[in-house]
Amino acid sequence: MDGLTSLEYLKEFSQGLLHRLPDLKYLEIRHCPELQRRCREGGEYFDSVSSIRKKDIPFPATARSSSSSITKFVKKLLPSC
């Protein structure tokens, strides 16, 4: 886990992942509605991320905004998002 300094994509949290990242101060989740839902208040991962001081987890994109080219690109790379 020491080599996560350049982590760019994370689709789900493994058991105890954040315990291995005690110095994590900022979490941003974009372009993955499923992970956004799970990490927001009430989601199954909320307790795992609640101790992170600064979080940027917007509400998942609506169907109308999913037509953007970046969303289409991400969906090709990460079909579950």
N, C-alpha and C positions, 0 to 999 in steps of 0.2 A: 504493500500500500504506500510505500514511500515515494513511488514514482507517479503520483497523481497530480503533479504540479501542472501538467498540460492537458488534463482531462477536458474533453470538449462535449462528449455525449454520455448521458447516463439515463437509461430507460426505466430502471427500477432500482429500488434500494434492497440490497441483500441484507440478511440478518446481521445486525451489528455494524453496518458500514460506517455510520456516523460516529460510533464509539471509537473507530479507528482514525477518525478525522477530527480530533478534539479541538483543533485550532481553526476549523472552518468558520469564517466570519460572514460570508456572503453566499447566497444561493439564488440563482436565477434560472427559471425554467420557462422556456419559450417553445412554441411550435410543436408541443406534444400535449394535446388536450387531456389524454388519459393520465399522464403523470401530473399535470396541473391540478386536475380534480382530486387525485389521491393525496396531494401535498397541501391542499387548502384546508382550512378549518372544517372539521367533520369528516375528512378523508382518512383512509386507512394509514397513510404515512404521516399524518399531521403531528402525532406525538413524536415521531422521529426527527422532524425538522423544526419543531417549535422552539428548541433551544438555540437555534441559529439566529443571531441578532438581526441581521439584515437579510430580508428575503424579497425577491421580486418574482411573484408568481401570479400573473394576471389571470383573470377568468379565461377559460378556454374560448377560442375564437368561435364566432357564430357561423352558421352555414353561409351567410352572405360574404363574410370576409375570407372564407376558405377558398375563394376563387383566385386569391392572389398567387402570383408566380412562386414566391418563396414557400408558401404552404404546399403547393403542388410538388415542388422540388423536395421538400422535407418528407412528404408522404411517399415519394418514390424511394427515398433512402431508408425511411423508417415506416414501413407499412402499418404498424400498429398505432401510429400517432396521427 
